[in-house]
Amino acid sequence: MSENRISASLSPADKEAVMQAIATIREKLPFLVDLTPEDRRTMLKMGDKSRAFVSKALEVATQNPNFLPRSFDLEEMRRDLEIYEDLYPVLLSLTQLQELVDDTCIASASEAYAAALAVYSYAKASGDVAGLDAVIDEMGRRFNRRSKKKKPEVSVS
């Protein structure tokens, strides 16, 4: 078997505490939006260079509001940038946490699957153990490949 990278357990109380902490985060951020894939694709994105541009534009607009049309909401621009700046470190922390949780799930699932394959292999090799034939057959169905049905040929006249 391969290297064992994780050997841990999560108590029901700790799991509940983590889930409650996530619920608290959601509760403290009631303004979060859920974008559609189309929204994500079509919206303007702000990277580091754009971030500096937006900050400069806000500074220019704040110091020179007279050239802006009356319909331009400078305070809303300020709030948008402020919430972005406030959420950015939260995003970084959650992204790091999500990556760690994802990696741990992948590693633990891989180890469990490798162990299951070993159990299946050992069970098949020691076929003389009474009562395992049905279980081995059932486990073996995981590896049965479905034959692809031939598509009916269409004749073109």
FENURVEN-V369541 format. One line per field, one symbol per residue. phi: phi as a letter, one per 30 degrees, with the letter a starting at -180 (. if undefined). psi: psi as a letter, one per 20 degrees, with the letter a starting at -180 (. if undefined). burial: 1 if it has 9 or more other C-alpha atoms within 8 Angstrom, else 0. A space follows every 10 residues. Layout:
phi->???
psi->???
burial->???
This chain:
phi->.decdbbbbb dedddddddd ddddedddbd ceccddedee dcddcccddd dddddddddd dddbddddde ddcddddddd dddddddedd eddddddddd dddddddddd dddddddded dddddcdddd iceddddddd decdcddddd dddcdcc
psi->qrpohpnrqo qhghghgghh gghggghili jqqoqrhggh hiqqqoaggh ghgggggggg hghmihiqqh ipnhhhgggg hghghhhghg ggghggghgg gghgggghgg ggggghhggg gggghliipp jigggggghh hhippppppp pppppp.
burial->0000000000 0000100000 0000000000 0000000000 0000000000 1001100100 1000000000 0001001100 1000000000 0000000000 0001001100 1001100101 0010001000 0100010000 0000000000 0000000
